[in-house]
Amino acid sequence: MWRSVTIKCKPGFEDIVHICIFESGFSGLEDRSDSDNTVYNAYYNTDNGNDPLERFKTLLADRTAGETAAEILTVNDVKEEDWEATWREGLGVIEVGSRLAIRPSWITYENPDERVEIVIDPKMAFGTGGHESTRLCLDILETKTLKDVSVLDAGCGSGVLSIAAVKLGARCAIGFDHDSDSITNADENTRANRVHDYITVYPADLSDVMPGHFNLIFANMISSSLIPNIHRFHEFLTPGGRIVFSGLLATEEEAFIALLKKEGYAIIQVRRLGEWIAVEVEEAV
């Protein structure tokens, strides 16, 4: 069973509310704001025991010291096909750098620049390439030479980073996510893009993933999951490899970079987009 939650923001709290929705684990987010009100529709599936609404309430209370920053107007049951259909309205092609284009399957793209096309039908809120944290990862990815490169996609969501990496020349990619709905969606997307022979996705928490050896790692995850396990990424990296950490707020930049240096990482670059950052690192010599 899918549910739709309508959330109205108090003026001045829009950024905090949006971030708490993102971190709570909703499977869809629709902005219904107008000139007078900031209103979101957030969706989640109750079948897997997921309850992002309660997490949202807790996160929001923690970050606003209990002040009423948002009002939950409605919670309604919806058919899956109803909420997925709303995504089709207004969606188009997302062009990334000079090499990538991401589009839904129902959009025809002329592709005058001969970009690598990735087909993603949006079922997850932040896995289509449109959200800033994913976009930052794609911006970095499309600058890389990927021949013979193995990729780890931590918190893979819809699988868009794994698919992009393989289509840009990576040898293989492995992705994992704690959300079983994400893994189902990622598997569908790898098959739709005909790269499923080169990509493996599976459900797992970062704390439980077995060590491996990868040339390039993307960790597009919320900081509450990432920071307690930051030391683990040494176990996944080949000598000379790189890690891109994203899903981080700009307000976390100073503290996160200090933590990376303490944990033995050297900073290669920091990219910023809106309220979000991505940090590329390698192991310090």
C-alpha positions as a Markdown table, in Angstrom:
| # | Residue | x | y | z |
|---|---|---|---|---|
| 1 | Met | 0.0 | 0.0 | 0.0 |
| 2 | Trp | 1.3 | 3.4 | -1.0 |
| 3 | Arg | 0.5 | 6.6 | 1.0 |
| 4 | Ser | 0.7 | 10.2 | 0.2 |
| 5 | Val | 1.6 | 12.8 | 2.8 |
| 6 | Thr | 0.9 | 16.5 | 2.3 |
| 7 | Ile | 3.4 | 18.7 | 4.2 |
| 8 | Lys | 3.0 | 22.5 | 4.4 |
| 9 | Cys | 6.1 | 24.4 | 5.5 |
| 10 | Lys | 6.2 | 27.4 | 7.8 |
| 11 | Pro | 7.8 | 30.4 | 6.0 |
| 12 | Gly | 11.6 | 30.4 | 6.6 |
| 13 | Phe | 11.8 | 26.6 | 7.2 |
| 14 | Glu | 11.7 | 25.4 | 3.6 |
| 15 | Asp | 15.3 | 24.3 | 3.4 |
| 16 | Ile | 15.1 | 22.3 | 6.6 |
| 17 | Val | 11.8 | 20.7 | 5.8 |
| 18 | His | 13.0 | 19.7 | 2.3 |
| 19 | Ile | 16.2 | 18.2 | 3.8 |
| 20 | Cys | 14.3 | 16.2 | 6.4 |
| 21 | Ile | 12.0 | 14.8 | 3.8 |
| 22 | Phe | 15.1 | 13.7 | 1.8 |
| 23 | Glu | 16.8 | 12.1 | 4.8 |
| 24 | Ser | 13.7 | 10.3 | 6.0 |
| 25 | Gly | 13.6 | 7.9 | 3.1 |
| 26 | Phe | 10.4 | 8.7 | 1.2 |
| 27 | Ser | 10.2 | 7.1 | -2.2 |
| 28 | Gly | 8.8 | 10.1 | -4.0 |
| 29 | Leu | 8.6 | 13.8 | -3.6 |
| 30 | Glu | 6.4 | 16.2 | -5.5 |
| 31 | Asp | 6.6 | 20.0 | -5.1 |
| 32 | Arg | 3.1 | 21.5 | -5.0 |
| 33 | Ser | 4.2 | 25.0 | -3.9 |
| 34 | Asp | 2.8 | 28.2 | -5.2 |
| 35 | Ser | 3.5 | 31.9 | -4.6 |
| 36 | Asp | 1.8 | 31.8 | -1.2 |
| 37 | Asn | 2.5 | 28.4 | 0.2 |
| 38 | Thr | 5.3 | 25.8 | 0.2 |
| 39 | Val | 3.7 | 22.4 | 0.1 |
| 40 | Tyr | 5.2 | 19.0 | -0.7 |
| 41 | Asn | 3.5 | 15.7 | -1.4 |
| 42 | Ala | 5.8 | 12.8 | -0.2 |
| 43 | Tyr | 5.1 | 9.2 | -0.9 |
| 44 | Tyr | 6.0 | 5.9 | 0.8 |
| 45 | Asn | 5.2 | 2.2 | 0.6 |
| 46 | Thr | 3.9 | 0.6 | 3.8 |
| 47 | Asp | 4.4 | -3.0 | 2.6 |
| 48 | Asn | 8.0 | -3.2 | 3.6 |
| 49 | Gly | 7.6 | -1.8 | 7.1 |
| 50 | Asn | 9.1 | 1.5 | 6.0 |
| 51 | Asp | 7.8 | 4.4 | 8.1 |
| 52 | Pro | 9.5 | 7.6 | 6.9 |
| 53 | Leu | 6.8 | 9.8 | 8.3 |
| 54 | Glu | 7.8 | 9.1 | 11.9 |
| 55 | Arg | 11.5 | 9.6 | 11.0 |
| 56 | Phe | 10.5 | 12.9 | 9.3 |
| 57 | Lys | 8.8 | 14.1 | 12.5 |
| 58 | Thr | 11.7 | 13.1 | 14.7 |
| 59 | Leu | 14.4 | 14.7 | 12.4 |
| 60 | Leu | 12.4 | 17.9 | 12.1 |
| 61 | Ala | 11.8 | 18.2 | 15.8 |
| 62 | Asp | 15.6 | 17.6 | 16.4 |
| 63 | Arg | 16.6 | 20.2 | 13.9 |
| 64 | Thr | 14.2 | 22.9 | 14.9 |
| 65 | Ala | 14.4 | 22.4 | 18.7 |
| 66 | Gly | 10.8 | 21.4 | 18.7 |
| 67 | Glu | 9.5 | 24.5 | 17.0 |
| 68 | Thr | 6.6 | 23.9 | 14.6 |
| 69 | Ala | 8.3 | 24.2 | 11.2 |
| 70 | Ala | 5.8 | 22.2 | 9.2 |
| 71 | Glu | 2.2 | 21.0 | 9.3 |
| 72 | Ile | 1.1 | 17.6 | 8.1 |
| 73 | Leu | -2.1 | 18.3 | 6.3 |
| 74 | Thr | -3.2 | 14.9 | 5.0 |
| 75 | Val | -2.1 | 11.3 | 4.9 |
| 76 | Asn | -3.9 | 9.3 | 2.2 |
| 77 | Asp | -3.8 | 5.9 | 0.7 |
| 78 | Val | -3.0 | 6.0 | -3.1 |
| 79 | Lys | -2.6 | 3.5 | -5.9 |
| 80 | Glu | 0.9 | 3.0 | -7.1 |
| 81 | Glu | 0.0 | 3.8 | -10.7 |
| 82 | Asp | -1.6 | 7.1 | -9.5 |
| 83 | Trp | 1.5 | 8.6 | -7.9 |
| 84 | Glu | 3.9 | 7.3 | -10.5 |
| 85 | Ala | 1.8 | 8.9 | -13.2 |
| 86 | Thr | 2.2 | 12.4 | -11.6 |
| 87 | Trp | 5.9 | 12.2 | -12.3 |
| 88 | Arg | 5.3 | 12.2 | -16.0 |
| 89 | Glu | 4.0 | 15.7 | -15.9 |
| 90 | Gly | 6.7 | 18.2 | -16.6 |
| 91 | Leu | 9.6 | 15.8 | -16.7 |
| 92 | Gly | 12.2 | 16.1 | -19.5 |
| 93 | Val | 15.8 | 15.3 | -20.4 |
| 94 | Ile | 18.5 | 16.1 | -17.9 |
| 95 | Glu | 21.8 | 16.9 | -19.6 |
| 96 | Val | 25.0 | 16.5 | -17.6 |
| 97 | Gly | 28.2 | 18.1 | -18.7 |
| 98 | Ser | 29.0 | 17.3 | -22.3 |
| 99 | Arg | 28.6 | 13.5 | -22.3 |
| 100 | Leu | 25.5 | 12.4 | -20.5 |
| 101 | Ala | 21.7 | 12.8 | -21.0 |
| 102 | Ile | 19.1 | 11.2 | -18.7 |
| 103 | Arg | 15.6 | 10.8 | -19.8 |
| 104 | Pro | 12.4 | 8.9 | -19.0 |
| 105 | Ser | 11.4 | 6.1 | -21.4 |
| 106 | Trp | 8.5 | 8.0 | -22.8 |
| 107 | Ile | 10.5 | 11.1 | -23.9 |
| 108 | Thr | 12.1 | 11.2 | -27.3 |
| 109 | Tyr | 15.4 | 13.0 | -27.3 |
| 110 | Glu | 17.0 | 14.1 | -30.6 |
| 111 | Asn | 20.5 | 14.1 | -29.0 |
| 112 | Pro | 22.3 | 16.5 | -31.3 |
| 113 | Asp | 25.5 | 16.2 | -29.3 |
| 114 | Glu | 25.6 | 12.4 | -29.4 |
| 115 | Arg | 25.5 | 12.1 | -25.6 |
| 116 | Val | 25.4 | 8.8 | -23.8 |
| 117 | Glu | 21.7 | 8.3 | -23.0 |
| 118 | Ile | 20.5 | 6.8 | -19.8 |
| 119 | Val | 16.8 | 5.8 | -19.5 |
| 120 | Ile | 15.4 | 6.1 | -15.9 |
| 121 | Asp | 11.7 | 6.1 | -15.2 |
| 122 | Pro | 11.4 | 8.0 | -12.0 |
| 123 | Lys | 10.2 | 5.8 | -9.2 |
| 124 | Met | 12.7 | 7.1 | -6.6 |
| 125 | Ala | 12.8 | 10.7 | -5.4 |
| 126 | Phe | 16.5 | 11.3 | -5.7 |
| 127 | Gly | 17.8 | 8.8 | -8.2 |
| 128 | Thr | 17.0 | 10.3 | -11.5 |
| 129 | Gly | 19.9 | 12.7 | -11.8 |
| 130 | Gly | 17.7 | 15.7 | -11.0 |
| 131 | His | 18.6 | 16.0 | -7.3 |
| 132 | Glu | 21.7 | 18.0 | -6.5 |
| 133 | Ser | 23.5 | 15.3 | -4.7 |
| 134 | Thr | 23.1 | 12.8 | -7.6 |
| 135 | Arg | 23.9 | 15.6 | -10.1 |
| 136 | Leu | 27.2 | 16.4 | -8.4 |
| 137 | Cys | 28.2 | 12.7 | -8.6 |
| 138 | Leu | 27.3 | 12.6 | -12.3 |
| 139 | Asp | 29.2 | 15.9 | -12.9 |
| 140 | Ile | 32.3 | 14.3 | -11.5 |
| 141 | Leu | 31.7 | 10.9 | -13.2 |
| 142 | Glu | 31.4 | 12.3 | -16.7 |
| 143 | Thr | 34.9 | 13.8 | -16.4 |
| 144 | Lys | 36.6 | 10.5 | -15.8 |
| 145 | Thr | 38.3 | 8.1 | -18.1 |
| 146 | Leu | 36.7 | 4.8 | -17.1 |
| 147 | Lys | 38.4 | 2.1 | -19.2 |
| 148 | Asp | 39.1 | -1.0 | -17.1 |
| 149 | Val | 37.6 | 0.8 | -14.0 |
| 150 | Ser | 35.5 | -1.0 | -11.4 |
| 151 | Val | 32.9 | 1.1 | -9.6 |
| 152 | Leu | 31.2 | 0.7 | -6.2 |
| 153 | Asp | 27.9 | 2.5 | -5.9 |
| 154 | Ala | 27.1 | 2.8 | -2.2 |
| 155 | Gly | 23.5 | 3.8 | -1.7 |
| 156 | Cys | 22.7 | 3.1 | -5.3 |
| 157 | Gly | 19.1 | 4.2 | -5.3 |
| 158 | Ser | 17.8 | 3.8 | -8.9 |
| 159 | Gly | 21.2 | 2.7 | -10.1 |
| 160 | Val | 21.7 | 5.8 | -12.2 |
| 161 | Leu | 25.4 | 6.2 | -11.3 |
| 162 | Ser | 26.2 | 2.5 | -11.9 |
| 163 | Ile | 24.5 | 2.7 | -15.3 |
| 164 | Ala | 26.2 | 5.9 | -16.3 |
| 165 | Ala | 29.6 | 4.5 | -15.3 |
| 166 | Val | 29.2 | 1.4 | -17.4 |
| 167 | Lys | 27.8 | 3.3 | -20.4 |
| 168 | Leu | 30.8 | 5.6 | -20.2 |
| 169 | Gly | 33.2 | 2.7 | -20.3 |
| 170 | Ala | 33.6 | 1.2 | -16.8 |
| 171 | Arg | 34.4 | -2.5 | -16.7 |
| 172 | Cys | 31.8 | -3.2 | -14.1 |
| 173 | Ala | 29.8 | -1.8 | -11.2 |
| 174 | Ile | 28.4 | -3.1 | -8.0 |
| 175 | Gly | 25.7 | -1.2 | -6.1 |
| 176 | Phe | 23.9 | -1.7 | -2.8 |
| 177 | Asp | 21.2 | 0.1 | -0.9 |
| 178 | His | 19.3 | -0.6 | 2.4 |
| 179 | Asp | 16.0 | 0.0 | 0.7 |
| 180 | Ser | 14.7 | -3.1 | -1.1 |
| 181 | Asp | 12.4 | -1.0 | -3.3 |
| 182 | Ser | 15.5 | 0.8 | -4.6 |
| 183 | Ile | 17.2 | -2.5 | -5.5 |
| 184 | Thr | 14.1 | -3.6 | -7.4 |
| 185 | Asn | 14.0 | -0.3 | -9.3 |
| 186 | Ala | 17.8 | -0.4 | -9.9 |
| 187 | Asp | 17.6 | -3.9 | -11.4 |
| 188 | Glu | 14.8 | -2.8 | -13.7 |
| 189 | Asn | 16.8 | 0.2 | -14.8 |
| 190 | Thr | 20.0 | -1.8 | -15.5 |
| 191 | Arg | 17.9 | -4.1 | -17.7 |
| 192 | Ala | 16.1 | -1.3 | -19.5 |
| 193 | Asn | 19.6 | 0.2 | -20.3 |
| 194 | Arg | 20.9 | -3.2 | -21.4 |
| 195 | Val | 23.9 | -3.1 | -19.0 |
| 196 | His | 22.6 | -5.7 | -16.5 |
| 197 | Asp | 25.4 | -8.1 | -17.5 |
| 198 | Tyr | 28.0 | -5.6 | -16.1 |
| 199 | Ile | 26.1 | -4.4 | -13.0 |
| 200 | Thr | 25.2 | -6.2 | -9.8 |
| 201 | Val | 22.9 | -4.6 | -7.2 |
| 202 | Tyr | 21.8 | -6.1 | -3.9 |
| 203 | Pro | 20.2 | -5.0 | -0.6 |
| 204 | Ala | 22.6 | -4.2 | 2.2 |
| 205 | Asp | 23.5 | -1.7 | 4.9 |
| 206 | Leu | 26.9 | -0.1 | 4.6 |
| 207 | Ser | 28.0 | -1.5 | 8.0 |
| 208 | Asp | 27.4 | -5.0 | 6.7 |
| 209 | Val | 29.0 | -4.9 | 3.2 |
| 210 | Met | 32.0 | -7.2 | 2.7 |
| 211 | Pro | 35.3 | -5.6 | 1.8 |
| 212 | Gly | 36.2 | -5.4 | -1.9 |
| 213 | His | 38.6 | -3.6 | -4.3 |
| 214 | Phe | 37.3 | -0.8 | -6.5 |
| 215 | Asn | 39.0 | 2.0 | -8.6 |
| 216 | Leu | 36.1 | 4.4 | -8.1 |
| 217 | Ile | 33.6 | 4.6 | -5.4 |
| 218 | Phe | 30.4 | 6.8 | -5.1 |
| 219 | Ala | 28.9 | 7.2 | -1.7 |
| 220 | Asn | 25.7 | 9.2 | -2.3 |
| 221 | Met | 24.2 | 8.8 | 1.2 |
| 222 | Ile | 22.8 | 10.8 | 4.0 |
| 223 | Ser | 25.5 | 11.8 | 6.5 |
| 224 | Ser | 23.8 | 10.0 | 9.4 |
| 225 | Ser | 24.6 | 6.7 | 7.6 |
| 226 | Leu | 27.9 | 7.8 | 6.1 |
| 227 | Ile | 29.8 | 9.3 | 8.9 |
| 228 | Pro | 29.7 | 6.4 | 11.4 |
| 229 | Asn | 31.1 | 4.1 | 8.7 |
| 230 | Ile | 33.5 | 6.5 | 7.0 |
| 231 | His | 36.5 | 4.3 | 8.0 |
| 232 | Arg | 35.1 | 1.4 | 6.1 |
| 233 | Phe | 35.8 | 2.9 | 2.7 |
| 234 | His | 39.5 | 2.1 | 3.1 |
| 235 | Glu | 38.4 | -1.5 | 2.8 |
| 236 | Phe | 36.9 | -1.0 | -0.6 |
| 237 | Leu | 39.5 | 1.1 | -2.4 |
| 238 | Thr | 42.3 | -0.1 | -4.6 |
| 239 | Pro | 45.7 | 1.8 | -4.4 |
| 240 | Gly | 45.4 | 5.0 | -6.3 |
| 241 | Gly | 41.6 | 4.8 | -6.3 |
| 242 | Arg | 39.1 | 7.7 | -5.7 |
| 243 | Ile | 36.0 | 8.1 | -3.6 |
| 244 | Val | 33.2 | 10.7 | -4.2 |
| 245 | Phe | 31.2 | 11.4 | -1.1 |
| 246 | Ser | 27.9 | 13.1 | -1.7 |
| 247 | Gly | 24.4 | 13.5 | 0.0 |
| 248 | Leu | 26.1 | 16.1 | 2.2 |
| 249 | Leu | 24.8 | 19.5 | 3.1 |
| 250 | Ala | 26.9 | 22.6 | 2.5 |
| 251 | Thr | 26.6 | 23.3 | 6.2 |
| 252 | Glu | 28.4 | 20.1 | 7.0 |
| 253 | Glu | 31.4 | 20.8 | 4.7 |
| 254 | Glu | 33.9 | 22.0 | 7.3 |
| 255 | Ala | 33.3 | 19.3 | 9.8 |
| 256 | Phe | 33.1 | 16.6 | 7.2 |
| 257 | Ile | 36.4 | 17.6 | 5.6 |
| 258 | Ala | 38.1 | 17.6 | 9.0 |
| 259 | Leu | 36.8 | 14.1 | 9.6 |
| 260 | Leu | 38.1 | 12.9 | 6.2 |
| 261 | Lys | 41.5 | 14.2 | 7.0 |
| 262 | Lys | 41.5 | 12.6 | 10.4 |
| 263 | Glu | 40.5 | 9.3 | 8.8 |
| 264 | Gly | 43.4 | 9.3 | 6.4 |
| 265 | Tyr | 41.9 | 10.8 | 3.2 |
| 266 | Ala | 43.4 | 13.5 | 1.0 |
| 267 | Ile | 40.9 | 16.0 | -0.5 |
| 268 | Ile | 41.0 | 16.2 | -4.3 |
| 269 | Gln | 38.1 | 18.6 | -4.9 |
| 270 | Val | 34.9 | 19.9 | -3.4 |
| 271 | Arg | 31.9 | 20.6 | -5.7 |
| 272 | Arg | 28.9 | 22.6 | -4.6 |
| 273 | Leu | 25.4 | 22.8 | -6.0 |
| 274 | Gly | 22.5 | 24.5 | -4.1 |
| 275 | Glu | 22.6 | 23.3 | -0.5 |
| 276 | Trp | 24.6 | 20.2 | -1.3 |
| 277 | Ile | 28.3 | 19.3 | -1.7 |
| 278 | Ala | 30.3 | 16.4 | -3.1 |
| 279 | Val | 33.9 | 15.7 | -2.0 |
| 280 | Glu | 36.3 | 13.7 | -4.0 |
| 281 | Val | 39.2 | 12.1 | -2.1 |
| 282 | Glu | 42.0 | 9.6 | -2.3 |
| 283 | Glu | 43.9 | 7.9 | 0.5 |
| 284 | Ala | 46.6 | 10.1 | 2.0 |
| 285 | Val | 50.2 | 9.1 | 1.4 |
